């Protein structure tokens, strides 16, 4: 499973950076990178996501442009293969910022996105994971889902939210995040990933950020905005990332990970789960890691 994550991150980096090399925007790059991971069954985004309590996939995604502060988000969509593309449509085609459920699907369809059957997003692997989780629930066993990230999940089930941050040739930042949420979640639950300032944020004057992990504590702390504000105040991204995860755990016992990119191209990565796959690609080359140490 670790190697699958490594490969998935590598493919996402290649897709995003190929666009940047051609002069595309940072928004184009993060959208492309996240779409690659939505299509990769390794991750909890798009096809292969964790299932809700009633056995369906519900997806959330957000895309934000640091140059303009324009953003587009969708949540609880069930018939879109790539919710990050729908988020881009919201950013570009709507005066609004956020659509949910059937309204989000209708908006996407009106702008050319095909609607699919939810079963196309569901894997037998995830049906079994859901059955196992519900059996433990019936037996009264504690839910370890949020007790330290992947440390308490079997190797075959450890996968999580995806995200990307980018800086383009014009000095513009962008960020994107996409998720299938948590295993056995209540239908209609929305986590941090698609909420501005929580799971994702971008501003040329501060930084771009994407987060993964236990969404409820991150939402309460508006952790993405908390982290980029530290960069704007002069904290190096690597330090701000570490401080954000420490703050998350200190205040609310939360677990997760963060990728943070400053306007000068400096990177910060931190997490307090057993592993987090991440990578960086620049003109100097490509790095892919699964240990989560700060860059």
Secondary structure, DSSP 8 states (H G I E B T S, - for coil): -HHHHHHHHHHHHHHHHHHHHTT--HHHHHHHHHHHHHT-TTSSSSTT---BTTS---EEEEEEETTT--EEEEEEESS-S-HHHHHHHHHHH-SSSEEEHHHHHHHHHHTT-----GGGG--HHHHHHHHHHHHHHHTT----TTSSGGGGS-GGG----EEEEEE-TTS-EEEEEEE---TTB-TT---STTSBTTTEEE-TTSEEEEEEE-HHHHHHHTHHHHHHHHHHTT--HHHHHHHHHHHHHHHH---EEEEEEETTS-EEEEESSS---EEEEETTEEEEESS----
